[in-house]
Amino acid sequence: MAVLTVEPVAVDTAVKPIAAPMKPKKRRSSVGLKLLMAGTGLLLVLFLFAHMAGNLKIFVGADAFDHYAHWLRDIGTPLLPHTWYLWIQRGGLTLAVVGHIAAAVVLARRARLARPVRYAHRPKVQGSYAARTMRWGGVIILLFVVFHILDLTTGTVNPVGDAQHPYGNVVADFAPARWYVTLFYTLAIVAVGFHLRHGIFSALRTLGQQTPRGERRARAIALVLSVVLVVGYLSVPFAVLIGAVK
């Protein structure tokens, strides 16, 4: 009579590593860093919209735009010396950017260290396009800021570089012959839009908007503000490019 035999089944008894719970002190520190990111991000967003509103004065005319640019240098006078307000603003914005980047780097490092040991076939985490490109978007924005300062602030790489006539500097900058400047400007502003969309949504979540309805509102607000910002900024170079502003 045949004997029925059963092959032993190998059972993986290895204990899979799990992420160690975050210590209360570090958890509080992470919350503080998220609040720092949200606060500095809000400050930068307010500046972006204020700056955009000033840029749009170019559609009023050369005199109005030049007057606005010179007025910025005189804010606070006679209490503050000439151009001091701009330097104070630049210093504050620099601190906000540094704080924003530093908090992002620390939080990203903590999130990476808190993950379990990676497996060979670990599935890719699905995320939004903006979330997955925040790093490269930040690099593009940083390069753009450096170029923008050399171009329209110091006039070092501007074809005209006349501090007394900012309107002429803008028109010369985005002339059809310098299409590559308009292209770079467009890429940078679109990167800002993606960065802003994800950043506003994340900031609203950090500030307590975590219900399904609240998240939908946060996504809608982030999308609308990002689109308005991108359209507002890009309207200037493209108006110069097509000859509507000259």
CYANA upper distance limits for C-alpha pairs under 8 A (distance plus 0.5 A):
 17 PRO  CA    116 PRO  CA      6.41
 17 PRO  CA    117 VAL  CA      7.02
 18 ILE  CA    115 ARG  CA      8.16
 18 ILE  CA    116 PRO  CA      5.66
 18 ILE  CA    117 VAL  CA      8.28
 19 ALA  CA    114 ALA  CA      5.96
 19 ALA  CA    115 ARG  CA      6.11
 19 ALA  CA    116 PRO  CA      5.59
 20 ALA  CA    114 ALA  CA      7.31
 22 MET  CA     26 LYS  CA      6.97
 22 MET  CA     27 ARG  CA      6.53
 22 MET  CA    114 ALA  CA      8.44
 23 LYS  CA     27 ARG  CA      6.51
 24 PRO  CA     28 ARG  CA      6.65
 25 LYS  CA     29 SER  CA      6.72
 26 LYS  CA     30 SER  CA      6.59
 27 ARG  CA     31 VAL  CA      6.81
 28 ARG  CA     32 GLY  CA      6.76
 29 SER  CA     33 LEU  CA      6.72
 30 SER  CA     34 LYS  CA      6.69
 30 SER  CA    107 LEU  CA      7.28
 31 VAL  CA     35 LEU  CA      6.73
 32 GLY  CA     36 LEU  CA      6.62
 33 LEU  CA     37 MET  CA      6.68
 33 LEU  CA    103 ALA  CA      5.90
 33 LEU  CA    104 ALA  CA      8.43
 33 LEU  CA    107 LEU  CA      7.81
 34 LYS  CA     38 ALA  CA      6.65
 34 LYS  CA    103 ALA  CA      7.68
 34 LYS  CA    107 LEU  CA      8.40
 34 LYS  CA    203 ALA  CA      8.46
 34 LYS  CA    206 THR  CA      7.24
 35 LEU  CA     39 GLY  CA      6.46
 35 LEU  CA    203 ALA  CA      8.47
 35 LEU  CA    206 THR  CA      7.48
 35 LEU  CA    207 LEU  CA      8.18
 36 LEU  CA     40 THR  CA      6.49
 36 LEU  CA     99 GLY  CA      7.79
 36 LEU  CA    100 HIS  CA      7.43
 36 LEU  CA    103 ALA  CA      7.49
 37 MET  CA     41 GLY  CA      6.26
 37 MET  CA     99 GLY  CA      7.86
 37 MET  CA    100 HIS  CA      5.52
 37 MET  CA    103 ALA  CA      6.65
 37 MET  CA    104 ALA  CA      7.53
 37 MET  CA    203 ALA  CA      8.13
 38 ALA  CA     42 LEU  CA      6.56
 38 ALA  CA    199 GLY  CA      8.49
 38 ALA  CA    202 SER  CA      8.45
 38 ALA  CA    203 ALA  CA      5.37
 38 ALA  CA    206 THR  CA      7.84
 38 ALA  CA    207 LEU  CA      8.48
 39 GLY  CA     43 LEU  CA      6.86
 40 THR  CA     44 LEU  CA      6.74
 40 THR  CA     96 ALA  CA      5.66
 40 THR  CA     97 VAL  CA      7.66
 40 THR  CA     99 GLY  CA      7.59
 40 THR  CA    100 HIS  CA      6.36
 41 GLY  CA     45 VAL  CA      6.61
 41 GLY  CA     96 ALA  CA      8.23
 41 GLY  CA    100 HIS  CA      7.28
 41 GLY  CA    199 GLY  CA      7.92
 41 GLY  CA    200 ILE  CA      8.49
 41 GLY  CA    203 ALA  CA      8.45
 42 LEU  CA     46 LEU  CA      6.71
 43 LEU  CA     47 PHE  CA      6.86
 43 LEU  CA     96 ALA  CA      8.01
 44 LEU  CA     48 LEU  CA      6.68
 44 LEU  CA     93 LEU  CA      7.60
 44 LEU  CA     96 ALA  CA      7.82
 44 LEU  CA     97 VAL  CA      8.31
 45 VAL  CA     49 PHE  CA      6.84
 45 VAL  CA    196 LEU  CA      8.34
 46 LEU  CA     50 ALA  CA      6.67
 47 PHE  CA     51 HIS  CA      6.44
 48 LEU  CA     52 MET  CA      6.54
 48 LEU  CA    229 LEU  CA      8.38
 49 PHE  CA     53 ALA  CA      6.70
 49 PHE  CA    229 LEU  CA      7.35
 50 ALA  CA     54 GLY  CA      6.94
 51 HIS  CA     55 ASN  CA      6.73
 52 MET  CA     56 LEU  CA      6.81
 52 MET  CA    229 LEU  CA      7.87
 52 MET  CA    232 GLY  CA      6.90
 52 MET  CA    233 TYR  CA      6.52
 53 ALA  CA     57 LYS  CA      7.50
 54 GLY  CA     58 ILE  CA      8.48
 54 GLY  CA     65 PHE  CA      8.48
 54 GLY  CA     68 TYR  CA      7.88
 55 ASN  CA     65 PHE  CA      8.38
 55 ASN  CA    233 TYR  CA      8.01
 55 ASN  CA    236 VAL  CA      7.85
 56 LEU  CA     60 VAL  CA      8.38
 56 LEU  CA    232 GLY  CA      7.85
 56 LEU  CA    236 VAL  CA      7.53
 57 LYS  CA     61 GLY  CA      7.68
 57 LYS  CA     64 ALA  CA      7.21
 57 LYS  CA     65 PHE  CA      5.94
 57 LYS  CA     68 TYR  CA      8.43
 58 ILE  CA     62 ALA  CA      7.02
 58 ILE  CA     64 ALA  CA      7.79
 58 ILE  CA     65 PHE  CA      5.67
 58 ILE  CA    167 TYR  CA      7.58
 58 ILE  CA    236 VAL  CA      8.08
 58 ILE  CA    245 VAL  CA      8.37
 59 PHE  CA    245 VAL  CA      7.56
 60 VAL  CA     64 ALA  CA      6.72
 60 VAL  CA     65 PHE  CA      7.71
 61 GLY  CA     65 PHE  CA      6.73
 62 ALA  CA     66 ASP  CA      6.49
 62 ALA  CA    167 TYR  CA      6.07
 62 ALA  CA    168 GLY  CA      8.39
 63 ASP  CA     67 HIS  CA      6.46
 64 ALA  CA     68 TYR  CA      6.68
 65 PHE  CA     69 ALA  CA      6.79
 65 PHE  CA    166 PRO  CA      7.98
 65 PHE  CA    167 TYR  CA      6.74
 66 ASP  CA     70 HIS  CA      6.72
 66 ASP  CA    164 GLN  CA      8.13
 66 ASP  CA    165 HIS  CA      6.54
 66 ASP  CA    166 PRO  CA      6.25
 66 ASP  CA    167 TYR  CA      6.49
 67 HIS  CA     71 TRP  CA      6.49
 68 TYR  CA     72 LEU  CA      6.93
 69 ALA  CA     73 ARG  CA      7.60
 69 ALA  CA    166 PRO  CA      7.43
 70 HIS  CA     74 ASP  CA      7.23
 70 HIS  CA    164 GLN  CA      8.47
 71 TRP  CA     75 ILE  CA      6.85
 72 LEU  CA     83 THR  CA      8.09
 72 LEU  CA     85 TYR  CA      8.31
 72 LEU  CA     86 LEU  CA      7.55
 73 ARG  CA     82 HIS  CA      6.64
 73 ARG  CA     83 THR  CA      4.83
 73 ARG  CA     84 TRP  CA      7.96
 73 ARG  CA     85 TYR  CA      7.44
 73 ARG  CA     86 LEU  CA      6.89
 74 ASP  CA     82 HIS  CA      6.11
 74 ASP  CA     83 THR  CA      6.56
 74 ASP  CA     85 TYR  CA      8.14
 75 ILE  CA     80 LEU  CA      8.32
 75 ILE  CA     82 HIS  CA      8.44
 75 ILE  CA     83 THR  CA      8.03
 75 ILE  CA     85 TYR  CA      6.55
 76 GLY  CA     80 LEU  CA      5.57
 76 GLY  CA     81 PRO  CA      8.15
 76 GLY  CA     84 TRP  CA      8.47
 76 GLY  CA     85 TYR  CA      6.95
 77 THR  CA     81 PRO  CA      6.48
 77 THR  CA     82 HIS  CA      7.10
 78 PRO  CA     82 HIS  CA      8.49
 80 LEU  CA     84 TRP  CA      6.60
 80 LEU  CA     85 TYR  CA      7.60
 83 THR  CA     87 TRP  CA      7.13
 84 TRP  CA     88 ILE  CA      6.64
 85 TYR  CA     89 GLN  CA      6.56
 86 LEU  CA     90 ARG  CA      6.55
 87 TRP  CA     91 GLY  CA      6.58
 88 ILE  CA     92 GLY  CA      6.69
 89 GLN  CA     93 LEU  CA      6.60
 90 ARG  CA     94 THR  CA      6.53
 91 GLY  CA     95 LEU  CA      6.80
 92 GLY  CA     96 ALA  CA      6.73
 93 LEU  CA     97 VAL  CA      6.63
 94 THR  CA     98 VAL  CA      6.65
 95 LEU  CA     99 GLY  CA      6.51
 96 ALA  CA    100 HIS  CA      6.47
 97 VAL  CA    101 ILE  CA      6.62
 98 VAL  CA    102 ALA  CA      6.47
 99 GLY  CA    103 ALA  CA      6.54
100 HIS  CA    104 ALA  CA      6.74
101 ILE  CA    105 VAL  CA      6.66
102 ALA  CA    106 VAL  CA      6.75
103 ALA  CA    107 LEU  CA      6.60
104 ALA  CA    108 ALA  CA      6.52
105 VAL  CA    109 ARG  CA      6.65
106 VAL  CA    110 ARG  CA      6.70
107 LEU  CA    111 ALA  CA      6.60
108 ALA  CA    112 ARG  CA      6.70
109 ARG  CA    113 LEU  CA      6.72
110 ARG  CA    114 ALA  CA      6.55
111 ALA  CA    115 ARG  CA      7.08
118 ARG  CA    122 ARG  CA      7.00
127 GLY  CA    131 ALA  CA      6.89
127 GLY  CA    132 ARG  CA      7.01
128 SER  CA    132 ARG  CA      6.85
129 TYR  CA    133 THR  CA      6.74
130 ALA  CA    134 MET  CA      6.48
130 ALA  CA    194 PHE  CA      5.76
130 ALA  CA    195 HIS  CA      6.79
130 ALA  CA    197 ARG  CA      7.97
130 ALA  CA    198 HIS  CA      6.40
131 ALA  CA    195 HIS  CA      8.43
131 ALA  CA    198 HIS  CA      6.79
133 THR  CA    137 GLY  CA      6.36
134 MET  CA    138 GLY  CA      6.46
134 MET  CA    194 PHE  CA      8.38
134 MET  CA    195 HIS  CA      6.51
135 ARG  CA    139 VAL  CA      7.00
136 TRP  CA    140 ILE  CA      6.79
137 GLY  CA    141 ILE  CA      6.66
137 GLY  CA    188 ALA  CA      8.39
137 GLY  CA    191 ALA  CA      5.64
137 GLY  CA    192 VAL  CA      7.60
137 GLY  CA    194 PHE  CA      8.31
137 GLY  CA    195 HIS  CA      7.17
138 GLY  CA    142 LEU  CA      6.61
138 GLY  CA    191 ALA  CA      8.23
138 GLY  CA    195 HIS  CA      8.06
139 VAL  CA    143 LEU  CA      6.76
140 ILE  CA    144 PHE  CA      6.61
140 ILE  CA    188 ALA  CA      6.48
140 ILE  CA    191 ALA  CA      7.65
141 ILE  CA    145 VAL  CA      6.64
141 ILE  CA    188 ALA  CA      6.11
141 ILE  CA    189 ILE  CA      8.33
141 ILE  CA    191 ALA  CA      7.39
141 ILE  CA    192 VAL  CA      7.16
142 LEU  CA    146 VAL  CA      6.95
143 LEU  CA    147 PHE  CA      6.81
144 PHE  CA    148 HIS  CA      6.35
144 PHE  CA    184 PHE  CA      8.36
144 PHE  CA    185 TYR  CA      7.83
144 PHE  CA    188 ALA  CA      6.76
145 VAL  CA    149 ILE  CA      6.67
146 VAL  CA    150 LEU  CA      6.92
147 PHE  CA    151 ASP  CA      6.42
148 HIS  CA    152 LEU  CA      6.31
148 HIS  CA    153 THR  CA      7.58
149 ILE  CA    153 THR  CA      5.23
149 ILE  CA    154 THR  CA      6.69
149 ILE  CA    155 GLY  CA      8.35
150 LEU  CA    154 THR  CA      5.66
150 LEU  CA    155 GLY  CA      6.24
150 LEU  CA    156 THR  CA      5.70
150 LEU  CA    157 VAL  CA      6.48
150 LEU  CA    158 ASN  CA      8.22
151 ASP  CA    155 GLY  CA      5.31
151 ASP  CA    156 THR  CA      6.32
151 ASP  CA    157 VAL  CA      5.46
151 ASP  CA    158 ASN  CA      5.40
151 ASP  CA    161 GLY  CA      8.25
152 LEU  CA    158 ASN  CA      7.21
152 LEU  CA    161 GLY  CA      7.94
152 LEU  CA    166 PRO  CA      8.26
152 LEU  CA    169 ASN  CA      7.44
152 LEU  CA    170 VAL  CA      7.88
154 THR  CA    161 GLY  CA      7.98
155 GLY  CA    160 VAL  CA      7.94
155 GLY  CA    161 GLY  CA      4.66
155 GLY  CA    162 ASP  CA      7.53
155 GLY  CA    163 ALA  CA      7.95
156 THR  CA    161 GLY  CA      7.17
157 VAL  CA    161 GLY  CA      8.04
158 ASN  CA    169 ASN  CA      7.30
158 ASN  CA    172 ALA  CA      8.15
158 ASN  CA    173 ASP  CA      6.77
159 PRO  CA    169 ASN  CA      7.83
159 PRO  CA    172 ALA  CA      6.79
159 PRO  CA    173 ASP  CA      7.16
160 VAL  CA    168 GLY  CA      7.78
160 VAL  CA    169 ASN  CA      6.12
160 VAL  CA    172 ALA  CA      7.22
161 GLY  CA    169 ASN  CA      6.55
162 ASP  CA    166 PRO  CA      7.27
162 ASP  CA    168 GLY  CA      8.26
162 ASP  CA    169 ASN  CA      7.14
165 HIS  CA    169 ASN  CA      7.18
166 PRO  CA    170 VAL  CA      6.86
167 TYR  CA    171 VAL  CA      6.85
168 GLY  CA    172 ALA  CA      6.54
169 ASN  CA    173 ASP  CA      6.47
170 VAL  CA    174 PHE  CA      6.94
171 VAL  CA    175 ALA  CA      6.61
171 VAL  CA    240 VAL  CA      6.52
171 VAL  CA    245 VAL  CA      7.79
171 VAL  CA    246 LYS  CA      6.56
173 ASP  CA    178 ARG  CA      7.34
173 ASP  CA    181 VAL  CA      7.81
174 PHE  CA    178 ARG  CA      6.47
174 PHE  CA    179 TRP  CA      7.29
174 PHE  CA    181 VAL  CA      7.08
174 PHE  CA    182 THR  CA      6.33
174 PHE  CA    237 PRO  CA      6.03
174 PHE  CA    238 PHE  CA      8.31
174 PHE  CA    240 VAL  CA      6.53
174 PHE  CA    241 LEU  CA      6.58
175 ALA  CA    179 TRP  CA      7.41
175 ALA  CA    240 VAL  CA      6.86
175 ALA  CA    241 LEU  CA      6.11
176 PRO  CA    241 LEU  CA      5.84
176 PRO  CA    242 ILE  CA      8.36
178 ARG  CA    182 THR  CA      7.52
179 TRP  CA    183 LEU  CA      6.68
179 TRP  CA    241 LEU  CA      8.37
180 TYR  CA    184 PHE  CA      6.65
181 VAL  CA    185 TYR  CA      6.52
182 THR  CA    186 THR  CA      6.53
182 THR  CA    237 PRO  CA      6.78
182 THR  CA    238 PHE  CA      8.15
183 LEU  CA    187 LEU  CA      6.77
184 PHE  CA    188 ALA  CA      6.66
185 TYR  CA    189 ILE  CA      6.63
186 THR  CA    190 VAL  CA      6.59
186 THR  CA    234 LEU  CA      7.12
187 LEU  CA    191 ALA  CA      6.65
188 ALA  CA    192 VAL  CA      6.71
189 ILE  CA    193 GLY  CA      6.70
189 ILE  CA    230 VAL  CA      6.51
189 ILE  CA    233 TYR  CA      7.74
189 ILE  CA    234 LEU  CA      7.86
190 VAL  CA    194 PHE  CA      6.88
190 VAL  CA    230 VAL  CA      6.85
191 ALA  CA    195 HIS  CA      6.56
192 VAL  CA    196 LEU  CA      6.32
192 VAL  CA    230 VAL  CA      8.25
193 GLY  CA    197 ARG  CA      6.55
193 GLY  CA    226 SER  CA      5.42
193 GLY  CA    227 VAL  CA      7.35
193 GLY  CA    229 LEU  CA      7.53
193 GLY  CA    230 VAL  CA      6.41
194 PHE  CA    198 HIS  CA      6.87
194 PHE  CA    226 SER  CA      7.78
195 HIS  CA    199 GLY  CA      6.38
196 LEU  CA    200 ILE  CA      6.34
196 LEU  CA    222 ALA  CA      7.72
196 LEU  CA    226 SER  CA      6.50
197 ARG  CA    201 PHE  CA      6.87
197 ARG  CA    219 ARG  CA      8.28
197 ARG  CA    222 ALA  CA      5.24
197 ARG  CA    223 LEU  CA      6.11
197 ARG  CA    225 LEU  CA      8.08
197 ARG  CA    226 SER  CA      6.08
198 HIS  CA    202 SER  CA      6.64
198 HIS  CA    222 ALA  CA      7.74
199 GLY  CA    203 ALA  CA      6.47
200 ILE  CA    204 LEU  CA      6.64
200 ILE  CA    218 ALA  CA      8.12
200 ILE  CA    222 ALA  CA      5.90
201 PHE  CA    205 ARG  CA      6.84
201 PHE  CA    215 GLU  CA      8.32
201 PHE  CA    218 ALA  CA      5.92
201 PHE  CA    219 ARG  CA      6.28
201 PHE  CA    221 ILE  CA      8.44
201 PHE  CA    222 ALA  CA      6.26
202 SER  CA    206 THR  CA      6.67
203 ALA  CA    207 LEU  CA      6.70
204 LEU  CA    208 GLY  CA      6.98
204 LEU  CA    209 GLN  CA      5.98
204 LEU  CA    218 ALA  CA      6.94
205 ARG  CA    209 GLN  CA      5.05
205 ARG  CA    210 GLN  CA      5.99
205 ARG  CA    215 GLU  CA      7.93
205 ARG  CA    218 ALA  CA      8.36
209 GLN  CA    214 GLY  CA      5.75
209 GLN  CA    215 GLU  CA      6.77
209 GLN  CA    218 ALA  CA      7.88
210 GLN  CA    214 GLY  CA      6.44
210 GLN  CA    215 GLU  CA      6.35
211 THR  CA    215 GLU  CA      6.50
212 PRO  CA    216 ARG  CA      6.84
213 ARG  CA    217 ARG  CA      6.87
214 GLY  CA    218 ALA  CA      6.56
215 GLU  CA    219 ARG  CA      6.60
216 ARG  CA    220 ALA  CA      6.73
217 ARG  CA    221 ILE  CA      6.57
218 ALA  CA    222 ALA  CA      6.53
219 ARG  CA    223 LEU  CA      6.58
220 ALA  CA    224 VAL  CA      6.65
221 ILE  CA    225 LEU  CA      6.61
222 ALA  CA    226 SER  CA      6.57
223 LEU  CA    227 VAL  CA      6.65
224 VAL  CA    228 VAL  CA      6.66
225 LEU  CA    229 LEU  CA      6.63
226 SER  CA    230 VAL  CA      6.67
227 VAL  CA    231 VAL  CA      6.54
228 VAL  CA    232 GLY  CA      6.41
229 LEU  CA    233 TYR  CA      6.67
230 VAL  CA    234 LEU  CA      6.52
231 VAL  CA    235 SER  CA      6.39
232 GLY  CA    236 VAL  CA      8.00
233 TYR  CA    237 PRO  CA      8.36
234 LEU  CA    238 PHE  CA      6.77
235 SER  CA    239 ALA  CA      6.35
236 VAL  CA    240 VAL  CA      6.90
237 PRO  CA    241 LEU  CA      6.55
238 PHE  CA    242 ILE  CA      6.65
239 ALA  CA    243 GLY  CA      6.63
239 ALA  CA    244 ALA  CA      5.44
239 ALA  CA    245 VAL  CA      6.02
240 VAL  CA    244 ALA  CA      6.37
240 VAL  CA    245 VAL  CA      5.22
240 VAL  CA    246 LYS  CA      6.63
